[in-house]
Amino acid sequence: MAAVLVQGEPVDAYPVPSPEAVRGSVRLITVIGEKVLHRPCRELTEFGSAELATLVDDMFATLDVAEGAGLAANQVGVDLRLFVWDMTDEWGVRHVGHIANPVLDEVPAERRTLLEEPEGCLSVPGPYVPLARPDHAVVRGVDLAGRPLVIEGRGYFARCLQHETDHLNGRLYVDRLAARERKAALREMGTLRDQVIARRAARAERRGKG
């Protein structure tokens, strides 16, 4: 397998940070409790606009500064079914891309293998909590031009695809936890939040000077 997959297709190499992140401007990341995170996002119906391209670039820039794996549009306050990703899986493959109007394939329970791994979220700054998710995911949607797109992931990348699709459905990973675990995660967030946000701000400032 190629070391880099962009929009699910192998490429010889891809810059770090990505060209999208270099072009984009950093936006403020929404935090649990903000309404836009807790309701389903709107479908994209218009494609190919400069405004949409700018949003994607800004999401990549924000993701880079926050040192995350993926970012959904409602995490920068935009009510649209769109997310981006730039992460390296446990096999050393880097995945970079965006998808609009994503829908996850349903996997029958008898064919589903769950993998429990620590999971965190840029909108729940700080805690990582073990959460079981299927170790394989296929998401279907379209790209910025409205062309059909199918992205497949395993392991950590599968978790990323599921996590970001959850966001667009108004669901955070802590909503999948038992009540006691969720309460503990939010308590930990209260302790770590300022430190995490300060680190993001420092990275954004260094980026602006660079």
C-alpha positions in Angstrom: 0.0 0.0 0.0 1.1 3.6 -0.7 2.5 5.6 2.2 0.0 8.4 1.4 -3.6 8.3 0.3 -5.2 11.6 -0.8 -9.0 11.3 -1.2 -8.5 7.6 -1.0 -6.1 7.5 -3.9 -2.4 6.6 -3.6 0.2 9.4 -4.3 3.9 9.4 -4.2 4.1 12.1 -1.5 2.2 14.9 0.1 3.6 18.0 1.8 3.5 18.5 5.6 1.6 20.6 6.4 -0.8 20.0 3.6 -1.2 22.7 0.9 -4.8 23.1 2.2 -3.5 23.9 5.7 -1.0 26.4 4.3 -3.6 28.2 2.3 -6.2 28.2 5.2 -6.8 30.4 8.2 -7.2 29.0 11.7 -10.8 29.2 13.1 -12.0 28.8 16.6 -13.0 25.2 17.6 -16.4 24.8 19.1 -16.6 23.1 22.5 -19.2 20.6 23.9 -22.3 22.5 25.0 -22.4 24.7 21.9 -25.7 24.1 20.1 -24.1 23.6 16.6 -22.4 20.4 18.0 -25.6 18.8 19.3 -27.9 18.8 16.2 -27.6 17.1 12.8 -25.9 19.3 10.2 -27.5 20.4 6.9 -26.7 18.6 3.6 -24.5 20.5 1.1 -26.5 21.4 -2.0 -24.1 23.8 -3.8 -20.6 22.7 -4.9 -17.6 24.2 -6.5 -17.7 27.6 -4.9 -14.7 29.6 -3.7 -16.5 29.9 -0.3 -16.6 26.1 0.1 -13.0 25.7 -0.9 -12.0 28.4 1.6 -13.9 26.6 4.4 -12.1 23.3 3.6 -8.7 25.1 3.6 -9.5 26.7 6.9 -10.6 23.4 8.4 -7.3 21.9 7.4 -5.4 24.8 9.0 -7.4 24.5 12.2 -6.8 20.8 12.3 -3.1 21.2 11.9 -2.8 23.7 14.7 -5.0 21.6 17.0 -2.9 18.5 16.2 -6.0 16.4 15.5 -6.8 13.5 13.1 -10.1 14.9 11.7 -12.4 17.9 11.9 -16.1 18.3 11.1 -17.6 21.6 9.9 -19.7 22.1 13.0 -16.5 22.0 15.0 -15.7 25.4 13.5 -19.3 26.6 13.9 -20.5 25.8 10.3 -23.7 23.8 10.0 -22.8 21.7 7.0 -22.3 18.0 6.5 -18.6 18.1 5.7 -15.4 16.9 7.4 -11.7 16.7 6.7 -8.9 14.4 7.8 -5.1 14.3 7.9 -3.7 11.5 10.0 -1.4 8.5 10.0 -2.8 5.1 10.8 -1.1 2.3 12.8 0.4 0.8 9.6 2.2 4.1 8.8 -0.1 5.2 6.0 -1.0 8.8 5.9 -4.6 9.7 5.0 -5.6 13.2 3.8 -8.9 14.3 2.4 -12.4 15.8 2.7 -15.9 14.5 2.2 -19.3 16.1 2.0 -22.7 14.5 2.8 -21.0 11.4 4.2 -23.0 8.2 5.0 -21.5 5.2 6.7 -22.2 1.8 5.4 -24.1 -0.4 7.8 -22.2 -3.4 8.9 -24.2 -6.4 10.1 -23.5 -7.3 13.7 -22.2 -10.8 12.8 -19.6 -9.3 10.5 -18.6 -6.5 12.8 -15.3 -6.6 14.8 -15.1 -4.1 17.6 -11.8 -2.5 18.6 -11.6 -0.7 21.9 -9.0 2.1 21.9 -8.6 5.5 23.6 -10.6 8.2 21.8 -10.5 11.9 22.2 -12.1 15.0 20.5 -10.9 18.5 19.7 -14.3 19.7 21.0 -13.8 17.9 24.3 -10.3 19.2 24.9 -8.1 17.0 27.1 -9.5 13.5 27.9 -9.0 10.3 26.1 -11.4 7.4 27.0 -11.5 3.8 25.7 -14.4 3.4 23.3 -15.3 0.3 21.2 -15.9 0.9 17.5 -15.9 -1.3 14.4 -12.3 -1.7 13.1 -13.5 -1.2 9.5 -15.6 1.6 8.0 -16.7 2.7 4.5 -18.1 6.2 4.1 -19.8 7.4 0.9 -20.4 11.0 -0.1 -19.1 13.6 -2.6 -16.1 15.9 -2.9 -16.1 19.7 -3.2 -17.1 19.5 -6.9 -20.0 17.2 -6.1 -18.3 14.1 -7.5 -19.1 10.7 -5.9 -16.5 9.6 -3.3 -16.0 6.4 -1.4 -13.5 6.2 1.4 -12.5 3.0 3.2 -10.6 2.8 6.5 -9.3 0.3 9.0 -8.1 0.6 12.5 -7.5 4.2 13.6 -8.6 5.7 10.3 -11.9 3.7 10.5 -12.4 5.2 14.0 -11.7 8.7 12.5 -14.3 8.3 9.8 -16.9 7.1 12.3 -16.1 9.8 14.8 -16.4 12.6 12.3 -19.6 11.2 10.8 -21.0 11.1 14.3 -20.2 14.9 14.6 -22.3 15.6 11.6 -25.2 13.7 13.1 -25.0 15.9 16.3 -23.2 13.3 18.4 -19.9 13.4 20.3 -17.9 10.4 21.3 -18.7 11.1 25.0 -22.4 10.6 24.1 -21.5 6.9 23.5 -20.0 6.5 27.0 -21.8 5.2 30.0 -23.0 7.9 32.3 -20.2 7.5 34.9 -17.5 7.5 32.2 -19.0 10.5 30.5 -19.1 12.4 33.8 -15.4 11.5 34.5 -14.4 12.6 31.0 -16.1 16.0 31.4 -14.5 16.4 34.8 -11.1 15.7 33.3 -11.8 18.2 30.5 -12.5 20.8 33.1 -9.0 20.3 34.4 -7.2 20.1 31.1 -9.2 22.4 28.8 -7.3 25.7 29.5 -3.9 24.0 29.0 -5.0 22.4 25.7 -6.5 25.6 24.3 -3.4 27.6 25.3 -1.2 25.1 23.4 -3.4 25.5 20.3 -3.2 29.3 20.6 0.6 29.2 20.9 0.8 27.0 17.7 -1.5 29.3 15.9 0.7 32.3 16.9 3.8 30.6 15.7 2.1 29.7 12.4 1.2 33.3 11.9 4.8 34.4 12.4 6.1 31.7 10.1 
